[in-house]
């Protein structure tokens, strides 16, 4: 056993001293190869008597296993070191060089958000925000959207794993949950707009899985449909810069408003080009209506005392109409050439007195 212990220590030292995989393989062959030191001792076991052969075989196998385990461990360490060395040697800088931009530009979505804030701010609206990830109640249930409504289907909505209490979680499909959260926390009168990102499972030239909406909400004791019409007519004319812009309200249906109306603006499509403010054609741009009493009650507001209106529109959509952007997908291409063409001067902040755009 003393000889075997000495042999084991010598072989383990050789394995530990291997500086690369080639040296390790030489140590393996010297110990376990056809003519290796352990292999040669195994061949000599046949000349021993049975009892001595049994004991010597067990002792020799212990040495063999210890050396084999040390070789595998050393192999793993050397392979990792070799890989790290290769990665370090082959590393390249994939970061972009400094962009030779002498002047930055405001993205059209940010610009239109500022324009919306300027217009509705003059009307007394405050800006409200909420989380992008919502539960089923705030995104659907509180808005009087029934379980069988198409908006709840998985092919239209990005669902997330259920919360610990079992509540279904979604990427919000509209900014209406901000209205719900505001009504739950605030006491009327309420007058807010809620701009922000929204998410739906849709993608083509006029739809994107991630897009932006702005919704408005007014709740008090006296607001009626006439106030809704006056507010949205003034908004449309201020946003598109047409003082006599024709605006039409068509009866419609939304689960969260009653009565409900689609809002159209006058336009013409002569010559294949869209011109807003002239002609005998119409273009739908937003939805609106008086807040459904059930929605008020879901938020803890007495519907026998309070009433109000709500509206909502896509920010990309009205940006495309106003600034002649033909494809929604280009908003998210991160193309500097596109931004130079459609972008806005950073310090030119939109106001109703100074102008909404350059």
Secondary structure, 3 states (H helix, E strand, C coil): CHHHHHHHHHHHHHHHHCCCHHHHHHHHHHHHCCCCHHHHHHHHHHHCCHHHHHHHHHHHHHHHHHHHHHHHHHHHHHHHHHHHHHHHHHCCCCCCCCCCCCCCEECHHHHHHHHHHHHHHHCCCEECCCCCEEEHHHHCHHHCCCCCCHHHCCCCCCEECCCCCCCCEEECCCCHHHHHHHHHHCCCCEEEEEEEEEECCCCECCECCEEEEEEEEEEECCCCHHHHHHHHHHHHHHHHCCCCCCEEEEEEEECCEEEEEEEEEEEECHHHCCEECCCCEEEEEEEEEEECHHHHHHCCCCCCCCEEEEEEEEHHHHHHHHHCCCCHHHHHCCCHHHHHHHCEECCCCCECCCECCC
